[in-house]
Amino acid sequence: MASSAEWFREFRDARKMEALAADIRKMRPGRISIMEVCGGHTHVIMRYGLNQMLPADIRFVHGPGCPVCIIPKERIDQAIALARCDDVVLVTLADLMRVPGSSSSLIRERAEGRDIRMVYSPMDVLKIAGDAPEKQVVYFAIGFETTAPLTAALVHTVLQSGTENVLIHMNHVLVPPALDAVMGADDVAIQAFIAPGHVTAITGIGIYRGLCERHQVPVVVSGFEPVDMLQSVRMILEQMEAGRAEVAIQYTRAVQPEGNPKAQALVAEYFAVRDGFRWRGLGEIPASGLALKPDYAGLDAEVCFADRLQVAPVDDHRVCICGEILRGKQEPTDCPVFGRACTPGNPMGACMVSSEGACHAYLTYQQVR
């Protein structure tokens, strides 16, 4: 069995990367825009300079696949409102802490004494709840289909254990409706998608078939190494040369066509699709989020704290173009405050905060295209 170092070398091998890039250059596809949906893919592209290895006619467009970046300001404001309740411990993931709301952020609220905890696993919420039985522990759950099963597992354990002081604030969203929204724009110029491998490992490839059929675009499910990404581009171009628009799996070492049925069943047991969810940059998208089923409303923070949570939409700062970046309309370097007034230490928009954000990637690798 290969060691982890040998495994990484295989998928980061410069000779393999150059051979794949040479194959792609020979294919001469003409002008094509490929949206890499996941922010993790964006970082691979920028870190390894994949965009610079390929013909200028092949353009990578950054998509709405950063779960922190797409949370709108009013949802951050709701998290802040919960944290300001004396009887609440707010628990969330680290990346969300610096995302600006309309007038504050969770990191600022914690500095002012609010009880806000960062965790790496939703199951850590159980220990926090056990250590503070007099408090309501609210887990502010975010993420795509990848992390929804983890939140569902938390709900299951809370119910099975009889824990009475845990609530869930649901912000899980679904990838396919967002891609449909992107493709529904009047001036859309995207010819293919590189889909996230971790999402598809849970859902299976069926979630993308409607997208392929409606918009006649190839979708290739990719891994997260540079060789993976270049193989995915080649697979896209092969489909286009053959006049096909199908879902294909490059990431066969981790993704099965049917996905993970156990994870799917766990999500289906506790969650239902929302009528709509507002995305930063994309607006309200029908059937694009998950909510706790009505049977579990007693665990729903939005129900239990309905009188304290405002729901009116809040726009981004007028000079922030995160919304345009998430729709693939502009690039981070088009923003007038990129790397100046907006930095990871002092972010004006969510795309600069998250480790998966496009602005964060551009600034980290200092690449201008």
C-alpha positions in Angstrom: 0.0 0.0 0.0 1.3 3.5 -0.9 2.1 5.9 1.9 0.2 9.1 2.1 3.2 11.0 0.8 3.4 8.7 -2.3 -0.3 9.0 -2.8 -0.1 12.8 -2.9 2.8 12.7 -5.3 0.8 10.7 -7.7 -2.0 13.3 -7.9 0.4 16.3 -7.8 3.0 15.0 -10.2 4.3 17.8 -12.4 4.9 15.5 -15.4 1.4 14.1 -15.3 0.0 17.6 -15.0 2.0 18.8 -18.0 1.0 15.8 -20.1 -2.7 16.4 -19.3 -2.3 20.1 -20.1 -0.6 19.1 -23.4 -3.5 16.8 -24.3 -6.0 19.6 -23.6 -4.1 22.1 -25.7 -4.2 19.7 -28.6 -8.0 19.4 -28.4 -8.4 23.1 -29.4 -11.9 23.5 -28.0 -12.3 27.1 -28.8 -13.6 29.6 -26.2 -15.2 27.8 -23.2 -16.1 28.8 -19.7 -16.1 26.0 -17.1 -17.5 26.7 -13.7 -15.8 24.9 -10.8 -18.6 24.8 -8.3 -16.6 24.2 -5.1 -14.3 26.7 -3.4 -11.9 23.9 -2.7 -11.5 23.5 -6.5 -10.8 27.2 -6.9 -7.9 27.0 -4.4 -6.4 24.0 -6.3 -6.7 26.0 -9.6 -5.0 29.0 -8.1 -2.4 27.2 -6.0 -1.1 25.1 -8.9 -1.6 27.7 -11.6 -3.9 25.3 -13.6 -5.5 28.3 -15.4 -2.1 29.3 -16.6 -1.2 25.9 -17.9 -4.2 25.8 -20.2 -5.1 27.8 -23.4 -6.4 31.3 -22.7 -9.6 30.3 -24.4 -10.4 27.9 -21.5 -11.7 30.0 -18.6 -12.4 28.8 -15.1 -15.4 30.6 -13.6 -15.9 30.4 -9.8 -19.2 29.2 -8.6 -21.4 29.4 -5.5 -19.9 26.4 -3.8 -18.4 27.9 -0.7 -20.9 27.2 2.1 -19.8 30.2 4.2 -19.7 32.6 1.3 -23.3 32.1 0.2 -24.9 32.7 3.7 -26.6 36.1 3.4 -26.2 38.9 6.0 -29.6 38.4 7.6 -28.7 34.9 8.5 -25.5 36.1 10.2 -27.6 38.7 12.0 -29.8 35.9 13.3 -26.8 34.1 14.7 -25.7 37.3 16.4 -29.2 37.9 17.8 -29.1 34.4 19.3 -25.7 34.9 20.7 -26.9 38.0 22.5 -29.5 36.1 24.4 -28.2 35.6 28.0 -29.5 32.0 28.1 -27.9 30.9 24.8 -24.6 29.3 23.9 -24.1 29.7 20.1 -22.1 27.0 18.4 -20.9 27.0 14.8 -17.9 26.3 12.5 -14.8 28.4 12.6 -15.0 29.9 9.1 -18.3 31.6 9.9 -16.9 33.6 12.8 -15.5 36.5 10.7 -18.3 36.8 8.1 -19.7 40.3 8.5 -23.4 40.7 9.3 -25.1 44.1 8.9 -23.3 45.7 11.8 -21.2 43.1 13.6 -19.7 39.6 13.3 -19.6 36.6 15.6 -15.9 37.1 16.3 -16.6 40.6 17.4 -19.5 39.5 19.6 -17.4 36.9 21.2 -14.7 39.5 22.0 -17.5 41.4 23.7 -18.3 38.5 26.0 -21.0 36.5 24.1 -20.8 32.8 24.6 -19.9 31.6 21.1 -18.1 28.4 20.6 -16.3 27.0 17.5 -16.4 23.3 16.8 -15.1 20.9 14.1 -17.9 18.4 14.4 -21.6 18.9 15.2 -21.3 16.1 17.8 -19.2 18.3 19.9 -22.4 20.2 20.7 -23.5 17.3 22.9 -20.6 17.8 25.4 -21.2 21.6 25.4 -24.9 21.0 26.2 -24.0 18.5 28.9 -21.6 20.9 30.6 -24.1 23.8 30.5 -27.6 22.2 31.3 -28.9 25.6 32.3 -28.3 27.1 28.8 -29.9 26.6 25.4 -27.2 25.4 23.1 -27.9 26.5 19.5 -26.0 24.9 16.7 -25.8 27.2 13.7 -25.6 24.5 11.0 -24.2 25.4 7.6 -23.0 23.5 4.5 -24.1 21.7 1.4 -25.2 18.1 1.0 -21.8 17.0 2.3 -22.3 18.1 5.9 -26.1 17.7 6.2 -25.8 14.1 7.3 -23.6 15.2 10.2 -26.3 17.6 11.4 -28.9 14.9 10.9 -26.8 12.6 13.1 -26.7 15.2 15.8 -30.5 15.5 15.6 -30.8 11.7 15.9 -28.5 11.5 18.9 -30.2 14.4 20.6 -33.6 12.7 20.3 -32.2 9.3 21.2 -30.4 10.6 24.3 -33.2 12.8 25.5 -31.0 15.9 25.6 -33.3 18.8 26.2 -31.2 21.9 25.7 -30.0 21.6 22.1 -31.6 23.5 19.2 -30.6 23.6 15.5 -30.5 26.7 13.3 -30.6 25.2 9.8 -28.7 26.8 7.0 -27.9 23.7 4.9 -28.3 24.3 1.2 -28.5 22.2 -2.0 -26.1 22.5 -5.0 -28.3 21.7 -8.0 -30.9 24.5 -7.5 -28.1 27.0 -7.3 -26.5 25.8 -10.5 -30.0 26.0 -12.2 -30.2 29.6 -11.0 -26.8 30.4 -12.4 -27.8 28.9 -15.8 -31.1 30.8 -15.7 -29.4 34.2 -16.0 -30.0 36.0 -19.2 -26.3 36.6 -20.0 -25.0 33.2 -18.8 -21.9 32.0 -20.6 -21.0 28.7 -18.9 -20.6 25.6 -21.1 -19.7 23.0 -18.4 -19.4 22.3 -14.7 -16.8 20.7 -12.5 -18.9 19.3 -9.6 -17.7 18.7 -6.1 -16.6 15.2 -5.3 -17.5 15.3 -1.6 -21.1 16.4 -2.2 -21.5 13.7 -4.8 -20.1 11.1 -2.6 -23.2 11.6 -0.4 -25.8 12.3 -3.1 -24.8 10.3 -6.1 -24.7 11.6 -9.6 -28.5 11.7 -10.1 -28.8 15.2 -8.7 -27.0 16.6 -11.8 -28.9 14.8 -14.6 -31.7 17.4 -14.8 -29.1 20.2 -15.1 -27.4 18.4 -18.0 -30.7 17.7 -19.7 -32.2 21.2 -19.2 -29.1 23.2 -20.2 -27.2 20.7 -22.3 -24.0 21.1 -20.3 -21.5 18.4 -19.3 -20.9 17.9 -15.6 -17.8 16.1 -14.4 -17.5 15.1 -10.7 -13.9 15.8 -9.7 -11.4 15.1 -7.0 -9.4 17.8 -5.3 -5.9 17.4 -6.6 -4.4 19.2 -9.6 -4.2 15.9 -11.7 -7.9 15.4 -10.8 -8.9 18.8 -12.1 -6.9 18.5 -15.3 -8.4 15.1 -16.0 -11.9 16.6 -15.4 -11.2 19.3 -17.9 -10.1 16.7 -20.5 -13.3 14.7 -19.8 -15.4 17.8 -20.3 -13.8 18.5 -23.7 -14.1 14.9 -24.8 -17.9 15.2 -24.1 -18.1 18.4 -26.0 -16.2 17.0 -29.0 -18.6 14.1 -29.1 -21.7 16.4 -28.8 -22.7 14.9 -25.4 -23.9 16.5 -22.2 -23.8 13.9 -19.4 -22.7 13.4 -15.8 -19.4 11.7 -15.5 -17.2 10.7 -12.5 -13.5 11.5 -12.6 -13.3 11.0 -8.8 -14.0 7.2 -9.0 -11.8 6.5 -6.0 -14.3 8.2 -3.7 -17.6 8.6 -5.6 -20.1 5.9 -6.5 -22.9 6.6 -8.9 -25.6 5.9 -6.2 -23.8 7.9 -3.5 -24.2 7.0 0.2 -27.7 5.5 0.8 -27.3 5.5 4.5 -26.4 9.2 4.7 -29.3 10.0 2.3 -31.7 8.1 4.5 -30.6 9.9 7.6 -31.1 13.3 6.0 -34.5 12.2 4.6 -35.6 11.1 8.1 -35.1 14.5 9.8 -35.0 17.1 7.0 -37.3 18.4 4.3 -36.6 20.7 1.4 -37.5 24.4 2.1 -39.8 26.3 -0.2 -37.0 28.8 -0.7 -33.7 30.0 0.7 -31.9 33.3 0.0 -28.4 32.9 -1.2 -25.8 35.7 -1.2 -25.5 36.9 -4.8 -28.2 34.7 -6.2 -31.2 35.8 -4.2 -34.2 33.6 -3.3 -33.8 30.2 -4.9 -36.8 27.8 -4.7 -36.3 24.4 -3.1 -32.6 25.1 -2.4 -32.4 24.6 1.3 -33.1 22.1 4.0 -35.2 22.6 7.2 -36.2 20.4 10.1 -39.4 18.5 9.4 -42.4 19.8 11.3 -42.3 16.8 13.6 -39.0 18.1 15.0 -40.1 21.8 15.3 -39.2 21.6 19.0 -35.5 21.5 18.0 -35.8 24.3 15.5 -34.2 27.5 16.7 -36.0 29.5 14.0 -39.3 28.3 15.5 -38.3 28.6 19.2 -36.8 32.1 18.8 -39.1 33.4 16.1 -39.8 36.5 18.0 -36.1 37.5 18.2 -35.0 36.7 14.7 -35.6 39.3 11.9 -35.9 37.8 8.5 -35.8 40.9 6.2 -33.1 40.6 3.5 -29.9 42.6 4.1 -27.7 43.6 1.1 -24.0 43.4 1.0 -21.8 46.6 1.4 -22.3 48.7 -1.7 -18.6 48.3 -2.8 -18.5 44.5 -2.2 -19.0 42.4 -5.3 -19.2 39.0 -3.6 -22.6 38.4 -5.2 -21.2 39.0 -8.6 -18.2 36.7 -7.9 -20.5 33.9 -6.7 -22.6 34.1 -9.9 -19.4 33.9 -12.0 -19.9 37.4 -13.4 -16.8 39.0 -12.0 -13.4 38.0 -10.5 -12.0 39.1 -7.1 -9.5 41.4 -8.8 -12.4 43.3 -10.3 -13.4 44.5 -6.8 -12.2 48.0 -5.9 -11.4 47.0 -2.3 -9.8 43.6 -3.0 -6.6 43.3 -0.9 -6.9 46.9 0.3 -9.9 47.7 2.5 -10.9 44.0 2.3 -8.5 41.4 3.6 -8.8 38.2 5.5 -8.1 40.1 8.7 -10.6 42.8 7.9 -13.1 41.2 5.5 -15.9 43.3 3.9 -17.4 40.3 2.2 -17.8 36.5 2.8 -15.6 35.5 -0.2 -12.6 36.9 1.6 -13.4 35.2 4.9 -13.7 31.5 4.1 -10.7 29.3 3.4 -12.7 28.2 0.4 -13.6 31.8 -0.8 -12.5 32.9 -4.2 -11.1 36.3 -2.9 -9.2 34.4 -0.2 -7.7 32.1 -2.9 -6.7 35.0 -5.1 -5.0 36.9 -2.3 -3.3 33.8 -0.9 -1.7 32.9 -4.2 -1.4 36.5 -5.5 -2.6 35.5 -9.0 -4.0 38.0 -11.4 -5.5 36.6 -14.6 
